[in-house]
Amino acid sequence: MIKRSNKIFFSNRDVYYFTLVLLAMSLPLSIFTTTLAEIILVLNWIVEGNFSQKIAILKYRKSVLPVFLIYLIHLIGMIHSSDLSYGFHDLKIKLPTLILPLVICTSASLNEKEIRNLFILFSLAVFGSTLISGSIYFNLTNREILDYREISIFISHIRLALMVDLALFSLLYLVFTGNREIRLIWQLQWPSVIIIAWFIVFLVILKSITGLTILICVAFILGWKYSGRIRDIAPRFIIRIFIITIPLLIATYVSHAIEKYFRTDNLNFEELDQTTKQGNPYYHDVQNRLTENGHFVYLYICEKELREEWNKISTLSYDGRDRKGQTLKFTLFRYLTSKNLRKDAEGLNNLSRADIKAIENGLTNYIFLHKFSIYARIYEIIWELDSFSRGDDPSGHSVAQRIIYLKAAWEIISQHPVFGVGTGDLKSAYDAYYENSGNMISEEWRFRAHNQFVTFIITFGLTGFLLILAGFLIPVFLEKKWGDYYFLSFILICFMSFLNEDTLETQTGVSFFMFFYSEIIKLFSRWQICTDPVKSS
């Protein structure tokens, strides 16, 4: 503590709480201040002292010990690693799995008001981050983007989507449970309702299928669970019917989108026009059945006219690449096809200036210009999978690439099923697979499994994976936290993200998970430092 004129200004407890606030608000806004907050937490914990009491807490509160298995397994994994440089890099990233549980579980607990305020401030920080991203998306800044994912300028758009989900459910809890204790910070519940609505809109803007899927699934589970507490049968029945109806409507919408995608023009390929209006010959590849909006991409192509007309209206060469690095003429083929225009001078002259700019920026279909269309993202996924099934290169197509990543993962696991490849050899194992498999995916897109559970199995084998899973779940069973709203919403969000992302393989992801796991779900929040740890139980 700092003293001046015999007056205490800041206690270690004050520094601890304010640093937790800094960490919570930094997660969606700054990797630098996230790291800074974690360093301050450790330094304050050391300066605070009382190590005998902290050791006693660890001794008597045995439910925290399994959490340290997570980092311990990473340390053990270094033993049979050949790439120590990568291994130490991974250990540095995973440090929050050690320091956050250790510091939080042996520090003074937060009361309910402080925890709720922490939730509110985190949610407001997420709200601020999404507003900045939204301003970029709607061209309110001078920042030019080529991909909707680029609007998340502070952290990965995937991590931001997860934080939006958690903030949304946190505010939803406050809407229904607001009380006098938090009115100084949250005077009205309507602002939280408006922010919740914006979060849903933002996930649509971000076209985050992962974020939206998690939102729907968690809402379904929580809605079903808590509607069971309604005593009156009629309202409980109505709510549950509504809960069941929403997934059915979504499934119907997706099914319709798939059916719409595969509905193609009914053409007689023997009677296709052979020349343009200018008398130039068309090229028709009737074997290639790739489509855009149901129209065949490789019919009615006259490159002579396209090259001449395109080079008149654009600074980007017809034979060059668009701003996404894609072959421009193929982007042009697909875009013209999406509008049911022929790939000739007449078709090109029917494009607007906005269309030309979209093509230059790498957009392959005019539906991608629609800012609030989730159908565009669904269409993109279907197109990727359809293209991949035809044997096309999946490079740059996020969903199709995941098939390659999982195939690579399976091959690596089959060779190292028990103890894995080790902490340091994850990258080299993937590199070796890509080099030896003859896979068509280009080098710049050769990534890992995009599945946290699979990544753990590759790295540590089934043995290490089960121990890490035990480290996550044993404390929850011992502390009986399954019924806690915060825990249930948080763990569902994160574990569902583990199925589709390497959430714990980045500093932001691991800090996000371990911070909320350790503090906000109150797993350790009630553990007080005291002289007799037995009495604290």
Steps between C-alpha positions, in 0.01 A plus 500: 500500500609860440506737797535875514452719810379190689205471261443192288430589137503163324494158658606185321131412491424824314781441251377142450142603424589792273742277309226243451286780357787604272543141384127451436475821297824433312399161363291637209712811450873447547741207511763733651291610800377143546862394545572805718206418728620142543849622591357744756288222651809285552713786639224608739457138611873478578512838679195404706694211656313273743642199317449263791128576494487468123670161516256398773207594274639284222548218749148509640318604183602196298255569219739760356790258461363317191501830309879504516499172308441704184834681519677198650407287197646769273823491702519121484434519127833678461686181596441330165499818289773565246404860418569664837467851360137444398439314827617793714291733286194286573583490872511880501158521334356250749632685809150635586390138565746507791511855631131599482366204704791530744459875559120505505445196718743622769386865497213663683165410351268743326152563629195462278484871421864508389453194282194651333681828449786307341252339265349838412834665433613206286174521304543873448853445373369239256228747400765766434706259291197405289407866448847571364476194274154608389625849411766341279245271336268790417789708357487762776880495522779527246594135548441290188419130545499220244341239726228535763730319747735798489256724688622344825820703528598425860468122522401209278142525375444147634607594855290816478194295404548280809529807721187646343315178588620508861425872539154444352410226749653702785279799421202272452551378856511858627178584315312234694680526833578871540486618860573803712860400563604575143272794417780754547673347197200361312209737563278375219454159348398635161858594402602138549210386278618739226858374530382138484309580180810667355714196589268276298511742206879516528536123478298516179721783369808297593341203323629286784339161455691379806376790714141470382493121535633523856251776580206292379613177669577664836172694489317173430665318793467784750147582387392139544671469839369821656153483349460182706497720811174663391226349714203571274467233232359724224781757478763229546345302212480807273862596568626150430301475179658829395846365591444189288356698209803727451749219415241347267457832318879536472533145366225576246679818393832321454330217312335753270837670443657167402212415267518847347875467441470175309209623288665576164401639162320253278711529185542300185879493467468407131324829422725756671576820307844476343581869442458831682308795363833631372552176308777358720489129594387383842685237701276241669633243748194279528688250717559750779172536688616761753220751561428836658140557605399207282670630185792316338833684537683352201242570230489805274860613553669736255835594649596720205214742572534474877874579496454799271204650687626426850837665445317815392304536825737369766856563613533130583610286208259241366789250498611595850354451846228668701569663838446169678774341293259290292529468122293799392346355187352209695358744756348687206358180347326408824368848573351544154347154524346582840304779329408268210710707258706356219876529522538740208509873432125538531492322836788708633337826391193409707702520821481805724798681651423324831516165319838585348639598841361179652679291236824691555466426872461129431125452543378215282124545536282806524314359801815564705425871470196456723615616843234324707473171312592185690389314187814629328718318754292181476526519121877546527534187715288291262702627204829412673387145576353452153819628338715277723287195415576568133873479573577873500776651714357581848769763572350814649163336564469474877240222524641280224848538649377359830437168328866490399610603850297224666629245252854607584419478871369146466816388323723654768293356787509152346880515513521636860178387674617460862733790586473721193778686321596720795456868585765621258431281197141589413598735219771271361259202501256695283778626274622144447150382414444777245838438337458123473129466426504678165206709618388773263456769766746786450773567757353824635182316605659202672362539850407275792180314583283796605370274776643542849419146610670354192801727553541368855477140377763562231732673745464276806324189374185356654680476835582870521166603354305311769719650774444853366126435476510380861680822594213700355211293637603358840491843676153556359370170641670553836364853534159399356481788253285337231192688616665842491366719216831674437691174496252319278482777239877549504598133478248433222634793298862395542462124458292552187770731367754222569322291237563756228805698610838471673370737767786441746781530246512881506577738785161671479313170488677338795480821708129531425428140597713480815394840633130424484550139600688607813313813601170587341339159535597538867677168505753643743344834588376401847842380621627750757853531630490439871720376779319169525407369155285230656268767638484665159332191366 
